[in-house]
Amino acid sequence: MSSTNLIVQKVNSELQKQFEDKETVRTLLTTTFKGMSEMTMRKAILEGMIRGFEFKDFLNKDVYAISFGNDYSLVTSIDYTRKVAAQNGLVGKSAPVYGMDNGDMTCSITVKRQVNGIVGEYTSLVYLSEYTTKKNQWLSKPRTMLAKVAEMHALRMAFPEELSKSYIEDESTQKTVVQEEEINLLSISNTFENAKTVEELNDAFRALSVREKANKEVVLLAKERKQSILDYDNNKVKDAEVEVPDNTHDESAQRGVVRNS
């Protein structure tokens, strides 16, 4: 069994235990997953925990889901992202710098990260037209909202390993963010597990989208499944090569023994 499937089993076991408390389920459905079905909530939490979040992160609303039609996208709070950065070498952040580019408001923020005594600077530049919904806080506080987006961009640049999959809700109007969240690792893993031969696995991999095939975790799942198939085939060959001891000679010899009386 692949390491990914072991993780899925462990997460499912944890969820089953947590969901025994019906009050916890009701609380999540009225806060973190407001307006969603219980089935969608379970799917979102499973995905989040496979990606490394803990169940308590959903209770604290450090990570939550927002609806997109019949689907959802997992997002994190900016406070959670700042906390992760602070624990991994964040040593400074500049004030937002605003500007105009062909009538479009821009915002730039620089964050500083220290690694092995060396401080690196990571600067982002974002445009209002790419994120504004032109309603709610984007209408009343556009500079504040744009600064949050710029900060998230800079933090992901500075902490790619820790935050590469972290997005805040204020970025969710961008189609590329939604698409990034649409890769369903659990579904792909199940598809690969159903492949019984390398040829079937190759067909399953070819059927994925270009973006899915470029995803490092998807590639790792494919490699793990391929190795499992090869190991299984090799074991079958070894079993077939085992020779059954031929005792006919000994038995004949025993039958041919003449005892002198």
LUMMAR-470854 format. One record per residue (C-alpha): x negated, y negated, z; residue in one letter. Coordinates in steps of 0.05 Angstrom, whole numbers, plus 32768, in hexadecimal, padded with zeros to 4 digits. Layout:
XYZA
...
***
This chain:
800080008000M
7FE57FBB7FEDS
7FD37F878022S
800B7F5A8007T
803F7F908014N
80247F9B805AL
802D7F508067I
80747F52804BV
80857F8D8079Q
80687F6980B5K
808E7F2980A5V
80CF7F4E809AN
80C77F7080DES
80BB7F2D80FFE
80F87F0E80DDL
81257F4880F1Q
81107F3D8139K
811B7EF18136Q
815E7EF68114F
817A7F23814AE
81887EE1816FD
81C67EC6814BK
81BD7E82816CE
81797E7B814BT
81997E8A8108V
81D07E578113R
819D7E228128T
81737E2D80EAL
81AF7E2A80BCL
81C57DE780DAT
81807DC780DBT
81457DE180B3T
81717E03807FF
81AF7DD88082K
81E07DE7804BG
81BF7E298037M
81D97E70803DS
81BA7EA0806FE
819F7ECB8035M
817B7E8F8016T
81607E7C805AM
81437EC18065R
81237EC08021K
81047E7C802EA
80E97E8F8072I
80CD7ED08056L
80A97EA9801FE
808E7E768051G
80737EAB8081M
80527ED18048I
802F7E8F8037R
80157E89807EG
80497E6280A5F
80637E7C80E7E
80AC7E8380FCF
80A47E4B812FK
80907E1C80F6D
80D77E2280DBF
80F57E178120L
80CA7DD88128N
80DC7DC480E1K
80937DBE80CED
80A87DE48090V
80EE7DE78073Y
81147DF18033A
813A7DC28005I
816C7DDA7FD1S
81627DD47F86F
81A17DEF7F65G
81A57E397F76N
815C7E3A7F8DD
81337E187FC2Y
80EE7DFA7FCDS
80C57DFF800DL
80AA7DBD8026V
80827DA88063T
80877D6C808FS
80507D388088I
80427D3C80D3D
80337D8680CCY
80057D788092T
7FE07D4380B9R
7FD87D7380F3K
7FBA7DA880C6V
7F8A7D7580A9A
7F767D5C80EEA
7F657DA38103Q
7F397DAD80C6N
7F0B7D7180C3G
7F357D3380B4L
7F0D7CF780CDV
7F307CBC80AEG
7F657CA08081K
7F697C5C805FS
7FA47C2D805EA
7FCE7C32801FP
7FB77C057FE6V
7FF07BEF7FB9Y
7FEB7BD57F72G
80117BCE7F31M
80047BF17EEFD
802F7BDB7EB4N
80677BC87EE3G
80627C0A7F0AD
80507C077F55M
80137C317F68T
7FF87C477FAAC
7FB37C617FBBS
7F9B7C827FFCI
7F577C9F800FT
7F4D7CD58043V
7F0B7CEB8060K
7EF77D338072R
7EB97D498096Q
7E9B7D8D8085V
7E587DA380A2N
7E487D5B80B6G
7E567D3E8071I
7E917D108068V
7EB57D128024G
7EE87CDF800BE
7F257CF37FE3Y
7F4F7CBD7FC2T
7F947CC67FA2S
7FBB7C977F75L
80067CA07F6AV
803B7C7B7F44Y
80807C677F5DL
80A47C7A7F1DS
808C7CC27F23E
80AE7CCE7F67Y
80E47C9B7F76T
812D7CB37F79T
81437C6A7F7AK
81707C787FB5K
816D7C7F8001N
81287C6F801DQ
81097C6C7FD8W
81367C307FCCL
812E7C0F8010S
80E67C218021K
80C27C317FDFP
807C7C1E7FF8R
80827C4B8036T
809B7C86800DM
80657C7E7FD8L
802F7C7A800DA
80467CBD802AK
80417CDD7FE5V
7FFC7CBF7FDAA
7FE57CD9801DE
7FFD7D1F800DM
7FD87D1E7FCBH
7F987D087FEDA
7F9F7D3C8024L
7FA87D747FF2R
7F6A7D5C7FCDM
7F427D5C800EA
7F5D7D9E802AF
7F6C7DCB7FEEP
7F677E0D8015E
7F937DF6804EE
7FC77DCB8029L
7FC87DDE7FDFS
80107DF87FE6K
80297DC18014S
80597D8E7FF8Y
80867D5D801CI
80CF7D518008E
80BF7D0C7FEDD
80977D2E7FB5E
80CF7D5D7FA3S
80EB7D327F6BT
80AE7D477F42Q
80BD7D847F17K
80777D9F7F1DT
807F7DA67F69V
80BF7DCE7F61V
809F7DFA7F2DQ
80647E087F5BE
80947E227F90E
80BB7E4E7F5FE
80877E867F5CI
80A77EBF7F82N
806E7EE97F9BL
809C7F1C7FBCL
80C27F297F7CS
80827F2E7F53I
80647F5E7F87S
80A27F8B7F83N
809E7F8B7F37T
80557FA07F39F
80647FD67F6CE
80977FF47F3CN
80617FFC7F07A
804980457F09K
8013803F7ED4T
7FDF800B7EC1V
800480017E7FE
80457FF27EA4E
801F7FC27ED1L
80017F9F7E95N
80467F987E77D
80617F7B7EB8A
80287F497EBBF
80317F347E72R
807A7F267E80A
80687EF07EB3L
80667EA67EA2S
80237E857E91V
80247E617ED4R
80337EA17EFAE
7FFA7EC67ED7K
7FCB7E8D7EEAA
7FDE7E917F34N
7FA57EAF7F5DK
7FD47ED47F8CE
7FF97EF47F52V
7FB77F0A7F33V
7FA27F287F76L
7FE47F4E7F7AL
7FD97F6A7F35A
7F927F807F44K
7FA77FA17F85E
7FDF7FC87F62R
7FB07FDD7F2AK
7F7E7FF87F5CQ
7FB6801E7F80S
7FCC803E7F3EI
7F8580517F2CL
7F78806E7F71D
7FB780977F6CY
7FA580B17F27D
7F5F80C37F3EN
7F7A80EA7F79N
7FA881117F4BK
7F6D81237F1EV
7F4481397F5AK
7F7E81647F73D
7F8381857F2EA
7F3981947F2DE
7F3A81BA7F6FV
7F2F82047F5FE
7F5982377F83V
7F2B826C7FA0P
7F2F82AD7F79D
7F3182E67FABN
7F44831C7F79T
7EFD83387F77H
7EFA833F7FC2D
7F3E835E7FC4E
7F2B83907F8ES
7EEC83A17FB2A
7F1383AD7FF1Q
7F4483D97FCCR
7F0983FF7FADG
7EE884117FEEV
7EE7845B7FF8V
7EE28472803FR
7EC084B3804DN
7EE684DB807ES
***
